[in-house]
């Protein structure tokens, strides 16, 4: 089982225009600050946070219990002008877990409902229980992004190329493996996946290459927590960069072998 938590800013849309529309740069600053604090809070507890759409953030929170989620809500209230509600889901795949977390929040009111404040809604009573399976994290990046994009193309076109590859990758992993993938900066995408074998990752990388013309490489980590799995994935990705292989880290094997 994997546990994912969905964080929504309460009544954010109406707040941004009350008593009058707030400056967009101020809103962007607030969102960035909220995400940075969320990433720190979750990371200190061996989770993995993603900014999502900023007003809807999510994280892998295996081992993080209900009281700790409540502590995070108090932290937001004390440090910012907004509050947050949280849905928590546990399931056999990341996409299913995030779906359950979404349903929990949707069941208690709209994200723009003025009466919904600091709700913590869980799909089960075992929030924070020790995971029964290892978490799989895959860290993708573009092969020689600096040489092929950053140093050669208009920044607008380079940005669009990265976004096309990210969207194709995330969509493929969602549809074929019920995974959740998210852009994390530069040319990097991190995916939380079920336990997949090397051939599944090989097919994923090949699909993105065929549909976008962009070559990816990926390091995979598996561990009890998302933080540990992510560290393993980063080290495996370094092996890809050093050896020219495209996939490393699944039980120590490269799909190219």
Secondary structure, 3 states (H helix, E strand, C coil): CEEEEEEEECCHHHHHCCCCCCCHHHHHHHHHHHHHHHHHHHHCCCCEEECCCCCEEEEECCCCCHHHHHHHHHHHHHHCCCCEEEEEEEECCHHHHHHHHHHHHHHCCCCCCCCCCCCEEECCCCCCCCCCCCEEEEEEEECCHHHHHHCCCCHHHHHHHHHHHHHHHHHHHHHHHCCEEEEEECCEEEEEECCCCHHHHHHHHHHHHHHHCCCEEEEEEEECCHHHHHHHHHHHHHHHHHHCCCEECECCECCCC
